[in-house]
Amino acid sequence: MEENNIINNDNLPMDDDGQMRLFEVPAATDRIIKANALIQRMGNTTLLGEKLLLLALSNIVERNFKDYINPYLKKIKENNGGDYSNGLVAEISLATVKQYLPISKKPGGRFYDDLDQLMNHGRLVTSWVIMYEDKDRISNVALITSALFDRKLGKLFIKFNSDAKDLVLRPKAYTELSKSIMFDFKNIEAFSCYQLLKSKITMLEWIQKNKKLPPLKEYSIEFELSELKFLTRTISIDMEDNSKRGIDVRRAIEERDFEAAEQIVKDKRKRKERWQMFKTDVLERASKEINGFKCPFKEDDESLEQYYNDCLNNHPTDIHFRCTLNTVGRGGKVIGVKFYISWDKKKRKNQEEEQVIPSAEVLERESAEDDFMDEMRAELASLPFEFKTKDLRSIAEKAQWDKDKVKKAMDLLKEQNHDNISSPVGWMISAIEKGYESTKKKENAPSMSRSAKAYNSYEQREYSKQDYDDIEQMLLQRTYDKVHEESSDNDGQE
C-alpha cells in the first residue's frame, strides 16, 4: 500500500520569498486505492463527482500546519470558511484535472461551469453524504466537509471529514483501481458496475488463496435486483431529504430491505428502474464499456462459446463478466442477477503488479505498528527535529519493534545537545545498535572517588573490525602456545 505523508511546517516547499508554495502530492503510479466501503456505498453522485473523488484520493495528505504562513490559504479561510491548512486535504491542479477529465475544446464549454457548480456551490459536499456497510451494519457519514475551485489560480481543494479517515487514508479493506481504466468510463452506471465487480472478484480470489486453493476461471456473486439498482446509482438516495419519504427509505436500507426502499423512491417516469430498461440501459451498456461487447444472459453452449471467444479478442478493462437471471413465477419476474467475473489475463499481465489483499493477521500487525509509531511521534513531538513515518519505521525495525529499546533510545536523544546532532534518525539507530547508555547522573547514586574518576577519564580508543580480528588472532595464538608448552612439559616428565 502506498504511504501517505503527514505535511507540517518543517517540510513545506518554499518559494524564493520564503512563502509556502501551493502544491499537490504527485500520484506516482497508475494505481488508486479506494476503500471497499466507498465502492459499495449508496448515495447520489454524478460521474464527474466520482472521478473528482478518485483524483482527490490519489492526492490526499494529512496536513498539520502550525499557523497560516501562506497568505492565500489564510484568505481562503477568512472568505470561504474552508481551512485547507490542516486535516485531510487534497490539492489538485487544474492541469491534472484536464489530464484525466474530458473538457470541451469549444469556446464557452460547460465543463468549467459544471466544475464551479460542483465545487463552489455545495454539490460535491452534499453528494458525498453517503450510506455504507460498516461491520455488518449500515452507517452514514459526510465524507467531504468543504470544496473549492479557484478558477483564476487553477487549483481545486477538497477537505475530508476527519471522522472518515479510515475510509480515505490507508483503508484496511480496499481495491486497487487503475486511472487509465476508471477515467475512461462514459457513464456512471458502467463506472459503478466496474468498481463493484472489481472489488468482488478481488475479495473472492483472496478468499480462494487464503484457503490454499487454486484460482478459479470465474468467480460468481449474486445481487438482489433492488440492491443492484442502488449500488449502480440507477436509484439514488438524497441523504439531505428529511421528509417522511427520505427517512423511510434510509430506514429500509439500514434494515437491508432494498425492495421496500425501491418501492418508496420508485418513479414510474424513470425508464431505467424497470427491468427491461435496466437491462438495456445499465447492464448492457456497462458490458460494452467493461467487456468491449454485449454480454449474454443465457448459459447455453452457443452463447458461452461466443462469450469466451469475445473475451479473448476484447481488452478494454482488466475484467470480463456475464450474467444469469434469478426469476420467479409464471411470468419470470426478475428478482436477482448473478454475475460470473473473470480476469482479463492479457490486461492484467500488463499491469505493474497483481492486487494483493493482506490477511487478517497482517492487518492486525500493521495496525499495531501504526499505533506504536503514533506513540513514538507523540513522544518525540517536543524535540526540534522532523520525523517522517518512514523514519519512525526505520527506528522501530532496527529495534525489532521492541518498545523498551525504542523508549530508551528516545530518552537518550532527549538528553543530548541537539545542536550537535544533524541526523536524529541515524543517531537513534546507532544508539539501538551499539547499546548507548545514559550519561545523566542518577539520583541517589554514590559519587565516584577522585581515583575512580581519574581512572575513567582517559580517552577510550575506538576499535575497528580489523583491530578485533587482530586481537582475536593474538588470543588464539596465546592459547595455542600455552597448550603446546603444557603438552611439552608432560612429555618431559614421562
VEXTI-435646 format. One line per 4 residues: number of its first residue (from 0); their letters; for each residue x, y negated, z of C-alpha. Coordinates in nm, 3 decimals. Layout:
NUM = a = X:Y:Z | ...
% end
This chain:
0 = meen = 0.000:0.000:0.000 | 0.126:-0.343:-0.077 | 0.227:-0.556:0.220 | 0.057:-0.893:0.267
4 = niin = 0.269:-1.169:0.422 | 0.190:-1.398:0.709 | 0.281:-1.751:0.599 | 0.376:-2.011:0.859
8 = ndnl = 0.565:-2.337:0.888 | 0.903:-2.165:0.895 | 0.888:-2.013:0.548 | 0.695:-2.268:0.346
12 = pmdd = 0.808:-2.360:-0.004 | 0.902:-2.730:-0.008 | 0.930:-2.992:-0.277 | 1.233:-3.222:-0.301
16 = dgqm = 1.050:-3.485:-0.097 | 1.001:-3.243:0.192 | 0.629:-3.189:0.130 | 0.478:-2.842:0.121
20 = rlfe = 0.434:-2.714:-0.234 | 0.095:-2.563:-0.307 | 0.149:-2.207:-0.417 | -0.008:-1.870:-0.472
24 = vpaa = 0.139:-1.531:-0.392 | 0.210:-1.366:-0.727 | 0.045:-1.030:-0.785 | 0.346:-0.820:-0.877
28 = tdri = 0.164:-0.528:-1.037 | -0.148:-0.443:-1.229 | -0.298:-0.296:-0.912 | -0.565:-0.442:-0.688
32 = ikan = -0.653:-0.281:-0.356 | -1.025:-0.301:-0.280 | -1.197:-0.162:0.029 | -1.447:0.113:-0.046
36 = aliq = -1.695:-0.073:0.173 | -1.679:-0.369:-0.069 | -1.722:-0.139:-0.369 | -2.021:0.042:-0.222
40 = rmgn = -2.189:-0.265:-0.076 | -2.519:-0.429:-0.166 | -2.583:-0.795:-0.232 | -2.629:-1.044:-0.512
44 = ttll = -2.328:-1.142:-0.722 | -2.252:-1.223:-1.084 | -1.977:-1.071:-1.298 | -1.780:-1.397:-1.264
48 = gekl = -1.817:-1.379:-0.885 | -1.696:-1.018:-0.882 | -1.390:-1.097:-1.093 | -1.304:-1.403:-0.882
52 = llla = -1.310:-1.181:-0.573 | -1.061:-0.944:-0.737 | -0.828:-1.237:-0.812 | -0.865:-1.354:-0.453
56 = lsni = -0.788:-1.006:-0.313 | -0.469:-0.989:-0.519 | -0.354:-1.332:-0.391 | -0.472:-1.328:-0.030
60 = vern = -0.234:-1.425:0.250 | -0.277:-1.487:0.621 | -0.168:-1.846:0.682 | -0.060:-1.983:1.017
64 = fkdy = 0.045:-2.345:0.967 | 0.108:-2.523:1.295 | -0.001:-2.861:1.164 | -0.111:-3.024:0.841
68 = inpy = 0.224:-3.106:0.686 | 0.066:-3.127:0.341 | -0.149:-3.435:0.282 | -0.356:-3.262:0.017
72 = lkki = -0.474:-2.981:0.247 | -0.537:-3.237:0.520 | -0.751:-3.442:0.280 | -0.950:-3.129:0.185
76 = kenn = -1.029:-3.063:0.550 | -1.140:-3.421:0.606 | -1.355:-3.448:0.292 | -1.468:-3.092:0.221
80 = ggdy = -1.456:-2.942:0.569 | -1.261:-2.638:0.449 | -0.943:-2.553:0.639 | -0.713:-2.378:0.390
84 = sngl = -0.403:-2.416:0.610 | -0.494:-2.134:0.848 | -0.655:-1.794:0.831 | -0.717:-1.559:0.539
88 = vaei = -0.674:-1.775:0.229 | -0.645:-1.705:-0.143 | -0.499:-1.988:-0.351 | -0.529:-1.930:-0.726
92 = slat = -0.404:-2.149:-1.008 | -0.633:-2.230:-1.300 | -0.365:-2.081:-1.527 | -0.416:-1.744:-1.353
96 = vkqy = -0.793:-1.775:-1.389 | -0.753:-1.847:-1.762 | -0.526:-1.545:-1.797 | -0.784:-1.300:-1.665
100 = lpis = -1.126:-1.453:-1.724 | -1.279:-1.529:-2.065 | -1.300:-1.904:-2.129 | -1.485:-2.060:-2.418
104 = kkpg = -1.250:-2.248:-2.652 | -1.530:-2.469:-2.778 | -1.543:-2.828:-2.650 | -1.797:-2.860:-2.373
108 = grfy = -1.785:-2.486:-2.297 | -1.983:-2.385:-1.990 | -1.705:-2.193:-1.816 | -1.578:-2.487:-1.609
112 = ddld = -1.934:-2.587:-1.519 | -2.010:-2.229:-1.412 | -1.688:-2.220:-1.211 | -1.774:-2.551:-1.047
116 = qlmn = -2.126:-2.434:-0.960 | -1.996:-2.108:-0.818 | -1.710:-2.255:-0.615 | -1.825:-2.602:-0.513
120 = hgrl = -2.198:-2.558:-0.458 | -2.200:-2.264:-0.221 | -2.298:-1.990:-0.465 | -1.980:-1.787:-0.415
124 = vtsw = -2.017:-1.808:-0.037 | -2.384:-1.705:-0.033 | -2.336:-1.431:-0.294 | -2.084:-1.257:-0.070
128 = vimy = -2.313:-1.228:0.229 | -2.332:-0.852:0.193 | -2.454:-0.525:0.340 | -2.211:-0.236:0.352
132 = edkd = -2.171:0.106:0.511 | -1.962:0.096:0.827 | -1.906:0.421:1.020 | -2.234:0.584:0.913
136 = risn = -2.440:0.271:0.969 | -2.529:-0.029:0.756 | -2.365:-0.356:0.862 | -2.373:-0.704:0.714
140 = vali = -2.113:-0.980:0.702 | -2.049:-1.317:0.539 | -1.731:-1.221:0.356 | -1.635:-1.573:0.237
144 = tsal = -1.665:-1.881:0.458 | -1.566:-2.155:0.210 | -1.454:-2.206:-0.151 | -1.321:-2.499:-0.352
148 = fdrk = -1.236:-2.560:-0.718 | -1.021:-2.870:-0.775 | -1.050:-2.916:-1.149 | -0.808:-3.209:-1.156
152 = lgkl = -0.534:-3.028:-0.966 | -0.613:-2.693:-1.133 | -0.646:-2.497:-0.808 | -0.903:-2.261:-0.657
156 = fikf = -0.916:-2.198:-0.283 | -1.113:-1.914:-0.123 | -1.121:-1.860:0.252 | -1.234:-1.530:0.401
160 = nsda = -1.412:-1.465:0.728 | -1.163:-1.357:0.994 | -1.420:-1.101:1.113 | -1.386:-0.931:0.773
164 = kdlv = -1.007:-0.893:0.795 | -1.028:-0.512:0.785 | -1.217:-0.538:0.455 | -0.981:-0.772:0.269
168 = lrpk = -0.633:-0.737:0.425 | -0.484:-0.386:0.416 | -0.813:-0.191:0.441 | -0.779:0.169:0.561
172 = ayte = -1.025:0.326:0.316 | -0.966:0.177:-0.026 | -0.943:0.235:-0.401 | -0.671:0.104:-0.630
176 = lsks = -0.814:-0.073:-0.934 | -0.637:-0.187:-1.249 | -0.660:-0.553:-1.350 | -0.632:-0.465:-1.718
180 = imfd = -0.942:-0.246:-1.683 | -1.151:-0.449:-1.439 | -1.121:-0.784:-1.616 | -1.217:-0.627:-1.948
184 = fkni = -1.576:-0.540:-1.846 | -1.851:-0.737:-2.019 | -2.148:-0.678:-1.785 | -2.200:-0.648:-1.411
188 = eafs = -2.364:-0.304:-1.427 | -2.067:-0.143:-1.608 | -1.825:-0.319:-1.371 | -2.016:-0.194:-1.065
192 = cyql = -2.067:0.155:-1.204 | -1.699:0.199:-1.287 | -1.563:0.093:-0.947 | -1.828:0.307:-0.772
196 = lksk = -1.737:0.620:-0.972 | -1.362:0.548:-0.941 | -1.391:0.528:-0.561 | -1.587:0.854:-0.552
200 = itml = -1.352:1.060:-0.771 | -1.053:0.926:-0.576 | -1.206:1.037:-0.247 | -1.330:1.374:-0.382
204 = ewiq = -0.986:1.452:-0.524 | -0.823:1.364:-0.191 | -1.062:1.599:-0.008 | -0.968:1.875:-0.254
208 = knkk = -0.596:1.815:-0.194 | -0.647:1.799:0.182 | -0.799:2.148:0.166 | -0.488:2.257:-0.026
212 = lppl = -0.698:2.347:-0.329 | -0.606:2.282:-0.693 | -0.761:1.975:-0.861 | -1.090:2.022:-1.044
216 = keys = -1.162:1.945:-1.405 | -1.469:1.744:-1.297 | -1.595:1.613:-0.964 | -1.967:1.573:-0.905
220 = iefe = -2.162:1.325:-0.693 | -2.538:1.267:-0.681 | -2.723:0.944:-0.603 | -3.085:0.882:-0.527
224 = lsel = -3.215:0.671:-0.816 | -3.325:0.380:-0.596 | -2.988:0.372:-0.417 | -2.807:0.371:-0.753
228 = kflt = -3.006:0.067:-0.866 | -2.889:-0.128:-0.560 | -2.526:-0.010:-0.593 | -2.506:-0.112:-0.961
232 = rtis = -2.658:-0.456:-0.881 | -2.958:-0.374:-1.103 | -3.164:-0.467:-0.798 | -3.005:-0.741:-0.592
236 = idme = -3.064:-0.846:-0.233 | -3.091:-1.207:-0.123 | -2.927:-1.197:0.220 | -3.036:-1.557:0.280
240 = dnsk = -3.404:-1.468:0.238 | -3.552:-1.481:0.589 | -3.910:-1.433:0.476 | -4.101:-1.122:0.585
244 = rgid = -4.023:-0.966:0.245 | -3.650:-1.032:0.280 | -3.639:-0.900:0.635 | -3.838:-0.588:0.543
248 = vrra = -3.610:-0.495:0.252 | -3.297:-0.532:0.464 | -3.453:-0.323:0.739 | -3.541:-0.049:0.488
252 = ieer = -3.182:-0.043:0.360 | -3.046:-0.028:0.715 | -3.264:0.280:0.762 | -3.132:0.410:0.427
256 = dfea = -3.483:0.423:0.282 | -3.385:0.290:-0.061 | -3.709:0.391:-0.229 | -3.909:0.182:0.019
260 = aeqi = -3.665:-0.108:-0.028 | -3.711:-0.087:-0.404 | -4.090:-0.098:-0.374 | -4.064:-0.416:-0.165
264 = vkdk = -3.845:-0.606:-0.410 | -3.973:-0.446:-0.731 | -4.058:-0.691:-1.007 | -4.256:-0.532:-1.292
268 = rkrk = -4.133:-0.805:-1.527 | -3.775:-0.678:-1.494 | -3.732:-0.405:-1.751 | -3.412:-0.261:-1.603
272 = erwq = -3.593:-0.147:-1.290 | -3.800:0.102:-1.494 | -3.622:0.435:-1.559 | -3.608:0.429:-1.937
276 = mfkt = -3.474:0.074:-1.941 | -3.236:0.153:-1.655 | -3.104:0.446:-1.858 | -3.062:0.235:-2.174
280 = dvle = -2.951:-0.100:-2.031 | -2.741:0.024:-1.739 | -2.616:0.384:-1.771 | -2.572:0.397:-2.147
284 = rask = -2.418:0.050:-2.159 | -2.185:0.144:-1.874 | -2.092:0.463:-2.059 | -1.991:0.267:-2.369
288 = eing = -1.757:0.045:-2.164 | -1.621:0.319:-1.935 | -1.615:0.620:-2.172 | -1.596:0.443:-2.504
292 = fkcp = -1.901:0.635:-2.626 | -2.259:0.720:-2.532 | -2.264:0.991:-2.264 | -2.505:1.288:-2.279
296 = fked = -2.779:1.352:-2.022 | -2.802:1.722:-2.114 | -2.591:2.029:-2.035 | -2.643:2.238:-2.346
300 = desl = -2.332:2.375:-2.515 | -2.352:2.143:-2.814 | -2.383:1.828:-2.601 | -2.096:1.932:-2.373
304 = eqyy = -1.868:2.022:-2.663 | -1.932:1.684:-2.824 | -1.875:1.508:-2.490 | -1.536:1.674:-2.424
308 = ndcl = -1.420:1.603:-2.781 | -1.517:1.237:-2.740 | -1.319:1.225:-2.413 | -1.006:1.334:-2.599
312 = nnhp = -1.039:1.053:-2.852 | -1.153:0.759:-2.635 | -0.949:0.597:-2.357 | -1.090:0.255:-2.256
316 = tdih = -1.054:0.334:-1.882 | -0.885:0.598:-1.666 | -1.206:0.800:-1.603 | -1.490:0.960:-1.800
320 = frct = -1.837:1.052:-1.679 | -2.155:1.233:-1.788 | -2.493:1.260:-1.617 | -2.772:1.505:-1.543
324 = lntv = -3.109:1.407:-1.402 | -3.294:1.526:-1.094 | -3.665:1.532:-1.178 | -3.988:1.634:-1.002
328 = grgg = -4.347:1.701:-1.107 | -4.504:1.785:-1.440 | -4.414:1.453:-1.594 | -4.049:1.497:-1.493
332 = kvig = -4.023:1.185:-1.280 | -3.656:1.098:-1.234 | -3.565:1.066:-0.867 | -3.186:1.104:-0.884
336 = vkfy = -2.881:1.103:-1.109 | -2.587:1.343:-1.078 | -2.254:1.224:-1.216 | -1.972:1.451:-1.335
340 = iswd = -1.650:1.246:-1.324 | -1.311:1.338:-1.468 | -0.977:1.163:-1.504 | -0.863:1.043:-1.844
344 = kkkr = -0.525:1.217:-1.834 | -0.368:1.006:-2.108 | -0.469:0.675:-1.949 | -0.376:0.790:-1.601
348 = knqe = -0.036:0.913:-1.712 | 0.048:0.567:-1.839 | -0.021:0.406:-1.504 | 0.269:0.328:-1.272
352 = eeqv = 0.182:0.585:-1.004 | -0.104:0.811:-0.907 | -0.358:0.699:-0.649 | -0.270:0.818:-0.300
356 = ipsa = -0.510:0.801:-0.007 | -0.340:0.856:0.328 | -0.465:1.131:0.558 | -0.634:1.057:0.890
360 = evle = -0.308:1.139:1.070 | -0.112:0.893:0.855 | -0.376:0.623:0.903 | -0.364:0.671:1.281
364 = resa = 0.016:0.643:1.281 | 0.008:0.331:1.062 | -0.249:0.172:1.291 | -0.031:0.241:1.597
368 = eddf = 0.272:0.097:1.416 | 0.078:-0.217:1.325 | -0.029:-0.262:1.688 | 0.331:-0.218:1.804
372 = mdem = 0.458:-0.479:1.555 | 0.185:-0.719:1.669 | 0.317:-0.678:2.026 | 0.672:-0.746:1.903
376 = rael = 0.556:-1.056:1.712 | 0.383:-1.192:2.024 | 0.690:-1.119:2.241 | 0.927:-1.296:2.001
380 = aslp = 0.699:-1.591:1.925 | 0.876:-1.819:2.177 | 1.215:-1.781:2.004 | 1.335:-2.025:1.733
384 = fefk = 1.351:-1.751:1.469 | 1.127:-1.626:1.190 | 1.038:-1.256:1.200 | 0.857:-1.118:0.897
388 = tkdl = 0.662:-0.793:0.912 | 0.935:-0.611:0.720 | 1.192:-0.741:0.974 | 0.991:-0.610:1.269
392 = rsia = 0.950:-0.276:1.092 | 1.328:-0.251:1.032 | 1.397:-0.313:1.401 | 1.133:-0.062:1.515
396 = ekaq = 1.253:0.202:1.269 | 1.613:0.163:1.388 | 1.486:0.236:1.741 | 1.276:0.524:1.601
400 = wdkd = 0.969:0.337:1.731 | 1.093:0.373:2.091 | 0.921:0.087:2.276 | 1.176:0.084:2.560
404 = kvkk = 1.469:0.040:2.321 | 1.292:-0.238:2.130 | 1.188:-0.413:2.453 | 1.547:-0.400:2.580
408 = amdl = 1.678:-0.549:2.253 | 1.418:-0.829:2.266 | 1.509:-0.911:2.626 | 1.878:-0.920:2.537
412 = lkeq = 1.812:-1.154:2.244 | 1.631:-1.395:2.476 | 1.942:-1.417:2.695 | 2.173:-1.520:2.410
416 = nhdn = 2.281:-1.862:2.290 | 2.054:-1.879:1.985 | 2.271:-2.139:1.812 | 2.540:-1.870:1.768
420 = issp = 2.305:-1.615:1.606 | 2.250:-1.657:1.234 | 2.070:-1.323:1.182 | 1.848:-1.228:1.477
424 = vgwm = 1.724:-0.917:1.296 | 2.077:-0.791:1.235 | 2.171:-0.877:1.595 | 1.882:-0.673:1.737
428 = isai = 1.959:-0.378:1.511 | 2.323:-0.388:1.631 | 2.202:-0.408:1.991 | 1.997:-0.093:1.942
432 = ekgy = 2.272:0.091:1.750 | 2.557:0.003:1.989 | 2.360:0.001:2.312 | 2.428:-0.359:2.418
436 = estk = 2.388:-0.423:2.790 | 2.275:-0.739:2.964 | 2.545:-0.982:3.080 | 2.295:-1.157:3.307
440 = kken = 2.381:-1.130:3.677 | 2.130:-0.906:3.850 | 1.956:-1.029:4.165 | 2.093:-0.889:4.496
444 = apsm = 2.374:-0.719:4.307 | 2.706:-0.715:4.500 | 2.959:-0.960:4.361 | 3.289:-0.823:4.230
448 = srsa = 3.609:-0.879:4.420 | 3.880:-1.101:4.275 | 4.092:-0.797:4.183 | 3.793:-0.631:4.011
452 = kayn = 3.720:-0.949:3.816 | 4.084:-0.966:3.712 | 4.074:-0.601:3.602 | 3.766:-0.662:3.389
456 = syeq = 3.882:-0.995:3.247 | 4.118:-0.854:2.984 | 4.023:-0.883:2.621 | 3.893:-0.547:2.508
460 = reys = 4.035:-0.401:2.193 | 3.795:-0.329:1.905 | 3.844:0.019:1.762 | 3.784:0.117:1.404
464 = kqdy = 3.679:0.460:1.279 | 4.040:0.528:1.182 | 4.152:0.446:1.540 | 3.907:0.703:1.679
468 = ddie = 4.027:0.962:1.427 | 4.392:0.900:1.527 | 4.308:0.927:1.900 | 4.116:1.249:1.839
472 = qmll = 4.410:1.394:1.645 | 4.653:1.292:1.923 | 4.439:1.461:2.192 | 4.411:1.777:1.985
476 = qrty = 4.790:1.783:1.938 | 4.847:1.739:2.314 | 4.610:2.025:2.390 | 4.782:2.247:2.136
480 = dkvh = 5.130:2.165:2.277 | 5.014:2.238:2.633 | 4.861:2.572:2.539 | 5.171:2.664:2.338
484 = eess = 5.400:2.572:2.632 | 5.197:2.778:2.879 | 5.200:3.071:2.640 | 5.581:3.050:2.608
488 = dndg = 5.622:3.042:2.990 | 5.408:3.353:3.029 | 5.614:3.535:2.768 | 5.936:3.444:2.955
492 = qe = 5.801:3.573:3.288 | 5.715:3.904:3.135
% end
